Amino acid sequence: MATARVIFGKQCQPRSVLLHTLRLHQSSRPRFYACNAKKNYCQNNVSGAVPQPSTAPPLSARSVDFWNSKSTWKRAAINTTRCLIGCSIGDFSAMWSFQALYPELGMSAIMAISMASGITTSMTLETVLLRYGRDRLSWRTAASTAAGMSLISMLTMELAQNMVDYYLTGGVVAFSSPAFWGAAAVSLTVGFLSPLPYNYLRLRKYGKACH
C-alpha cells in the first residue's frame, strides 16, 4: 500500500487519501476533516459535503434593534430635511401669495393649493439635487426618480405643518410678526418629525429613500 501521511484532526488531506482512509476504518467510522479545495478550509464532515451558510432572518420592525441604526437615522434625517425645505418653500410662498392676491378664495382652498405647491416644489428641488448632486443623474432619470418619491411621506409632512400653522396663526402669513415666525418654527419641527419614522422604516426595511 502506498504510504500516505494521514493526520486526524484539523489538518486537511487530499480527498483521495481521505476516502482510502475511510474505507480502511469503516467499522469504527472515525471523524475526519474533508477539505474544500476551492475555499481552502477544513470542514468536520464525514461525507465531505460543505453545508451552506445560514442566513439570519431580517429584523422585524416590531423589534427594538430594528430602530437602533444610527446611520439609517442620519440618512433618513437628511432625506426628510431636503423634502422639508422643498415643501416649505412652495407651501409658504403659495399661502402668502394667495392670501395677498386672492383672499376671497378662503382659507381652506388656499391651504389646499399651498399643499399642492409644496409637493411640487419638493419634487422640483429633488430633481435638481439628483441632477447636480453626487448622484449626477440625467434630467429625465432625476425627474422620474423625484416623481417616484413617497407621497405618503410628503402628504404627512404637509398636513402636519398646515394643521399646526392653522392652529397657531389661523393660517395667516404675517412676515412682520414675531409670533408668525415662532409658529413657523414649531410647524417646521412637527413637519420634520411626522414623516421621519416612516422614512427610516422604508430605508431600513426596503433600502429605499423616500426623498
C-alpha positions in Angstrom: 0.0 0.0 0.0 1.3 3.4 -0.9 2.3 5.4 2.0 0.2 8.4 2.7 0.7 10.6 5.7 -2.9 11.0 7.1 -3.2 13.1 10.2 -6.5 13.1 12.0 -7.5 16.4 13.5 -7.8 19.8 11.8 -5.2 19.2 9.1 -6.6 18.7 5.6 -5.5 15.9 3.2 -6.4 15.3 -0.5 -9.8 13.8 -1.0 -8.5 10.5 -2.5 -6.4 9.8 0.6 -9.3 10.6 2.9 -11.6 8.3 1.1 -9.0 5.5 1.2 -8.6 6.0 4.9 -12.4 5.9 5.4 -12.6 2.5 3.7 -9.9 1.1 5.9 -11.6 2.3 9.1 -15.2 2.0 8.1 -16.1 -0.2 11.1 -15.0 2.4 13.6 -16.1 5.4 11.4 -13.7 7.9 12.8 -14.3 11.6 12.4 -12.1 13.4 10.0 -11.9 16.6 8.2 -12.8 16.8 4.5 -11.3 19.6 2.5 -12.9 22.0 0.2 -10.0 22.8 -2.2 -11.7 25.8 -3.7 -12.3 27.6 -0.5 -9.1 26.2 1.2 -10.7 25.4 4.5 -11.5 22.2 6.5 -15.0 21.1 7.4 -15.7 18.5 10.1 -17.9 16.3 7.9 -17.7 12.6 7.1 -19.4 12.9 3.8 -17.2 15.7 2.6 -20.3 17.9 1.8 -19.9 21.6 2.7 -23.1 23.0 4.3 -24.5 26.2 3.0 -24.0 29.2 5.3 -27.1 30.1 7.3 -28.7 33.4 6.7 -30.1 35.4 9.7 -33.8 36.3 9.3 -34.4 40.0 8.6 -35.1 42.2 11.6 -38.8 42.9 12.3 -40.0 46.4 12.5 -41.5 45.5 15.9 -38.1 44.8 17.4 -36.1 47.4 19.3 -32.9 46.5 17.3 -34.6 47.5 14.1 -34.8 51.1 15.2 -31.3 51.3 16.5 -29.3 52.0 13.3 -27.7 55.5 13.7 -26.5 55.6 10.1 -30.1 54.9 8.9 -31.5 57.6 11.2 -28.9 60.0 9.8 -29.7 59.2 6.2 -33.4 59.4 6.9 -33.0 62.8 8.6 -31.1 64.2 5.6 -33.7 62.9 3.2 -36.5 64.4 5.3 -34.7 67.7 5.6 -34.4 68.0 1.9 -38.1 67.4 1.5 -39.0 69.8 4.3 -37.0 72.6 2.5 -38.7 72.0 -0.8 -42.2 71.6 0.7 -41.8 74.7 2.9 -40.7 77.0 0.0 -43.7 76.1 -2.1 -46.2 75.9 0.8 -45.5 79.3 2.4 -44.9 81.1 -0.9 -48.3 80.0 -2.2 -50.1 80.7 1.0 -48.7 84.2 1.3 -49.3 85.0 -2.4 -52.9 83.8 -2.5 -53.7 85.5 0.8 -52.4 88.7 -0.6 -53.8 88.5 -4.1 -56.9 86.2 -3.8 -58.2 86.4 -0.3 -61.7 85.6 -1.5 -60.8 82.0 -2.1 -61.0 81.3 1.6 -58.5 79.6 3.9 -59.5 76.0 3.1 -58.9 76.5 -0.7 -55.7 78.4 -0.1 -54.2 75.8 2.2 -55.1 73.0 -0.3 -53.4 74.9 -3.1 -50.4 75.6 -0.8 -50.0 71.9 -0.1 -50.1 71.0 -3.8 -47.5 73.8 -4.4 -45.3 72.4 -1.6 -45.3 68.9 -3.1 -44.4 70.4 -6.5 -41.5 72.5 -5.2 -40.2 69.5 -3.2 -40.1 67.3 -6.3 -38.5 70.2 -8.3 -35.8 70.6 -5.7 -35.2 66.9 -5.5 -34.8 66.7 -9.3 -32.2 69.5 -9.3 -30.3 67.8 -6.4 -30.3 64.5 -8.2 -29.1 66.1 -11.3 -26.3 68.3 -9.9 -25.6 66.4 -6.6 -23.4 63.4 -6.0 -25.9 61.2 -8.0 -25.3 63.1 -11.3 -28.4 61.6 -12.9 -29.7 62.8 -16.3 -32.6 65.2 -16.2 -35.1 62.5 -17.3 -33.9 60.0 -14.7 -33.7 62.6 -12.0 -37.3 63.8 -12.7 -38.7 60.3 -12.8 -36.9 59.4 -9.6 -38.3 62.6 -7.9 -41.7 61.7 -9.2 -41.5 58.3 -7.6 -40.9 59.7 -4.1 -43.3 58.6 -1.4 -46.5 60.7 -1.5 -47.3 59.3 2.0 -44.3 61.0 3.4 -44.9 64.3 1.7 -48.6 64.4 2.5 -47.9 63.6 6.1 -45.4 66.4 6.3 -47.7 68.9 4.6 -50.7 68.0 6.7 -48.7 68.2 9.9 -47.3 71.6 9.0 -50.5 73.2 7.9 -52.5 71.9 10.9 -50.0 73.3 13.4 -49.8 76.5 11.5 -53.5 76.9 11.3 -53.9 76.2 15.0 -51.3 78.7 16.0 -51.9 81.5 13.5 -55.2 80.7 11.7 -53.1 80.2 8.6 -52.4 83.9 8.2 -48.9 84.7 6.9 -47.5 87.8 8.6 -43.8 88.2 8.0 -43.5 91.2 10.3 -44.9 89.4 13.3 -42.6 87.5 15.7 -45.5 85.2 16.6 -45.7 84.1 12.9 -42.0 83.1 12.9 -42.4 81.3 16.2 -45.3 79.4 14.9 -43.4 78.7 11.7 -40.6 77.2 13.7 -43.0 74.9 15.5 -44.8 73.8 12.4 -41.5 73.1 10.6 -40.3 71.0 13.5 -43.6 69.0 13.5 -43.4 68.7 9.8 -39.9 67.2 10.0 -40.7 64.7 12.8 -44.0 63.5 11.4 -42.7 61.5 8.4 -39.2 60.7 9.8 -40.1 57.3 11.3 -41.8 56.3 8.0 -38.7 57.4 6.0 -36.5 55.4 8.4 -38.7 52.3 8.0 -38.6 52.5 4.2 -34.9 53.0 4.2 -34.1 50.3 6.8 -36.5 47.6 5.6 -36.5 48.1 1.8 -33.4 50.1 1.2 -35.5 52.8 -0.4 -35.1 56.5 0.3 -38.4 58.3 0.2 -36.8 61.6 -0.9 
